Amino acid sequence: MANVFQRSSGRNWRLRQQSLALFEQWRQELEATGFEVTIQRGLWMLANSSNQFEKQQALAEKRKKENIKLEIVDPIQLNNFVNSGRLPELPQGVCGALWSEFDGQLDPKQWMQALLESGENYGLQIIDGLVNQLKQDGGSWQVSWLGGSNDQNNEKYSENRKFDVILLCSGLASTELLKPLAEDISIAITLQPVIGQALELQLPTDINWQGSINWDGINLVPRPGGRLWLGATLEPAQTASEMGATKELQAMQHLKGAAPEWLKQAQVLRKWQGVRAQPLGRTAPILEQLLPGLMILAGHYRNGILLGPASAAWAAANI
């Protein structure tokens, strides 16, 4: 969600626009070196109130002046799209929509696999270990971690190495690593956990449409084979390990009581959950140089994938 972002200025707007461009650039570069990655274009922002539809119309007019194309779709046009098969039966109470042809969706696992393998081709080294200490050592940084087992007793071994630059991208754990370094850093950066749960559904065989749908903050992303990603909830919590059929998950699955019949008939194939780091007292994400050679890229909250490319570009420029 870059072009449909409500603001037209500020850091978050710039990061979204930069990422939108970088994803296309990276796609071309990855494909040129033999990696297959895809971007599915098209995003429907459904309005569930007349006030929301008026805001969408105002946004489309503003984007038109910025040479960014957003299309306003009134209820009659929406009904025609449903009848023609371009859209499925819509949730109850929809009174208009905004169509963005350049926003859309991608498969994070597909992209991460390609980026990791491409990185290894350029010399990226991946060390499997749990970092337990960062320490300044002259003009460099010493990183200590617990690695995999090196004997039959399955005991962990410790290791440390020196690096010129550290990029701290460890979400909620970032604050724990920073506490021993400086009191003012640990106080300045506060992250709170927010649970997100999502579902993968198998839809009735005759349901298919172009583009993903956002309805009242809930995303419906069509997948190959008549499947659907439905997500995600917002649930303050410390851990996702014990999450189950919470009221938030049930409300999301039924679109807060507005689900069309085809969604009610969908079969749940799997569900997953995770903890997202939300910054307190500042906007997401946190992109800062804390000390010479130490940068933090964390607290992306609900936009970790979207803002990943722009965050990487920020880090590269600072290095």
C-alpha positions, 0 to 999 in steps of 0.5 A, a space after each residue: 500500500 504505497 499509492 493509497 497511503 493517505 499522506 502525500 509528504 513526510 518520511 513514511 510517504 517517501 519510504 513507501 514510494 521508494 520501496 514501490 520503485 525498488 521492488 520493481 528494480 529488484 525484480 528485474 535484477 533478480 530475474 536477470 540473474 536467474 531468480 523468479 520473483 513476481 509482483 501481483 498488481 492491483 489493490 481494491 480499497 473498499 469503503 464501508 461508509 459514505 464518509 470513507 468513500 468521500 475520503 477516497 474521492 478526495 485522495 484520488 483527486 489529490 493523486 491525480 495532481 501528482 500524476 499518480 493514477 487511482 480510480 474511483 469506483 461507485 456502487 453501480 460500477 462495483 455491481 457491474 464488476 461483480 456481475 462480470 466476474 472481475 470481483 466476487 460478491 462483496 461484503 455487506 455495506 460496501 458503498 464504493 471503492 478505490 482501485 490502485 493498479 500499481 499497488 498490490 501484493 507479493 509472496 514474502 517467502 518467494 522473495 526472501 528465498 531469492 534475495 538470500 540466494 542472490 546475496 550468497 552469490 555476492 558473498 553474504 555469509 549466514 551464521 546460525 547463532 543467537 547473539 547475546 552481546 554487542 561490545 565496542 572494541 576500539 573503532 569496531 564492534 565485537 559480536 558474541 553469539 551462541 552457535 549450534 552444537 559441536 559435540 554429541 551432548 548437543 551443547 552450544 558453543 560461543 563465538 565472537 567476531 569483530 565488524 566495522 558496521 552493525 545493523 540491528 534488525 532484531 525487532 523486539 530483541 533490539 532493546 535487550 541488546 542495546 541496554 548494556 551499551 548506553 542508558 540513553 539509547 535503551 530509554 530512547 527506543 521502546 518497542 511493544 509487541 502486537 500479535 497478528 494472526 492470519 488465515 489461509 482459506 480454500 475458496 469455492 471453485 468458482 471464486 476468482 478475481 483480479 487484485 487484492 482487497 482491503 476492507 476495514 483494515 482486513 486484507 483478502 489476497 487471492 492465491 493460486 489454486 483458489 486459495 485466499 490469504 486473510 489477515 491480519 488481527 491486531 492483538 496486544 500480547 507478549 507471545 504468539 505461541 499460545 494464540 488460538 481462536 481469539 475473538 479478534 480472529 473470529 471477527 476477522 474471519 467473518 469480516 466483523 459480521 459482513 462476510 459474503 456467502 462464499 467467504 462463510 463457505 471457505 475452508 480454513 487450511 492453516 493459520 499462523 501468527 507472529 509478534 510485530 514490534 511497534 515503536 512507542 512515542 515515534 513513528 514506525 520504522 526506527 531507522 537511526 544511527 545510534 553510535 558510530 558503526 551501529 545502526 538500528 532498523 527495527 519497529 516496522 510494525 505492519 509494514 516490514 515487507 513493504 518498507 524493507 527495500 527503502 530501509 536497506 537503501 537507507 542502511 547502504 547510504 549510511 554505510 
